[in-house]
Amino acid sequence: MQTTSSQIIVRRFFEAVRELKSRKVIRGIQTFTTRYGINKRNFYTCEAQPERDIFQVAWLGYLVNDYKVSATWLLTGEGDHFAENS
């Protein structure tokens, strides 16, 4: 079972993915999961049940490296959602 702090980070991850979708940076969840070889069922389960131990830390890296989501915001909730100059 994920700690409360981990669950909050997982929720921010999904918030960022939804924001990328709303900004049309990604087409949809399937586009994201296919690009990174993520099992779509696990993705949806993790979103619905962030307390489950199926979230992969590497997923955070995809957002930070490829979409310029702020690592500080993802981990702490502080600052802007997206890194400067993104």
C-alpha positions in Angstrom: 0.0 0.0 0.0 1.3 3.4 -0.9 1.9 6.0 1.8 -0.3 9.1 1.9 2.6 11.2 0.5 3.0 8.8 -2.3 -0.7 8.8 -3.1 -0.6 12.6 -3.3 2.3 12.5 -5.8 0.4 9.9 -7.9 -2.7 12.2 -7.9 -0.5 15.0 -9.2 0.9 12.8 -11.9 -2.7 12.1 -13.2 -3.5 15.8 -12.8 -0.6 16.6 -15.1 -1.6 14.0 -17.7 -5.1 15.4 -17.7 -3.7 18.9 -18.2 -1.5 17.7 -21.1 -4.6 16.2 -22.7 -6.7 19.3 -22.2 -3.9 21.4 -23.8 -3.8 18.9 -26.7 -0.2 18.1 -26.0 -1.1 14.5 -26.0 -4.1 13.1 -27.9 -5.3 10.9 -25.1 -4.4 8.3 -22.5 -3.9 5.6 -25.0 -1.4 7.7 -26.9 0.5 8.2 -23.6 0.4 4.5 -22.5 1.3 3.2 -25.9 4.3 5.6 -26.3 5.8 4.3 -23.0 4.6 0.7 -23.0 2.4 1.2 -20.0 -0.4 -1.3 -19.5 -3.5 0.8 -19.9 -5.5 -1.3 -17.4 -2.8 -0.6 -14.8 -2.8 3.0 -15.7 -6.6 3.4 -15.1 -6.5 1.2 -12.0 -3.7 3.4 -10.5 -5.7 6.5 -11.3 -8.8 5.2 -9.6 -6.9 3.6 -6.7 -3.7 5.5 -6.0 -3.2 3.6 -2.8 -2.3 0.4 -4.9 1.4 -0.4 -5.4 1.3 -0.5 -9.2 2.5 3.1 -9.9 5.9 3.1 -11.6 8.3 6.0 -10.6 9.5 6.0 -14.2 6.2 7.5 -15.3 7.2 10.7 -13.5 10.3 10.9 -15.6 8.3 10.7 -18.8 6.4 13.8 -17.8 9.5 15.7 -16.6 11.8 14.7 -19.6 9.3 14.7 -22.5 6.6 17.2 -21.5 8.5 19.6 -19.2 6.3 19.0 -16.2 8.0 20.5 -13.2 9.6 17.8 -11.0 9.4 20.1 -8.0 5.7 20.5 -8.5 5.2 16.7 -9.1 7.0 15.8 -5.9 6.1 18.7 -3.6 3.1 20.4 -5.1 5.0 23.7 -5.0 5.6 26.0 -7.9 4.2 25.9 -11.4 3.0 22.7 -13.0 5.3 23.2 -15.9 9.0 24.0 -15.9 10.0 27.4 -17.1 10.7 27.9 -20.8 8.5 24.9 -21.7 
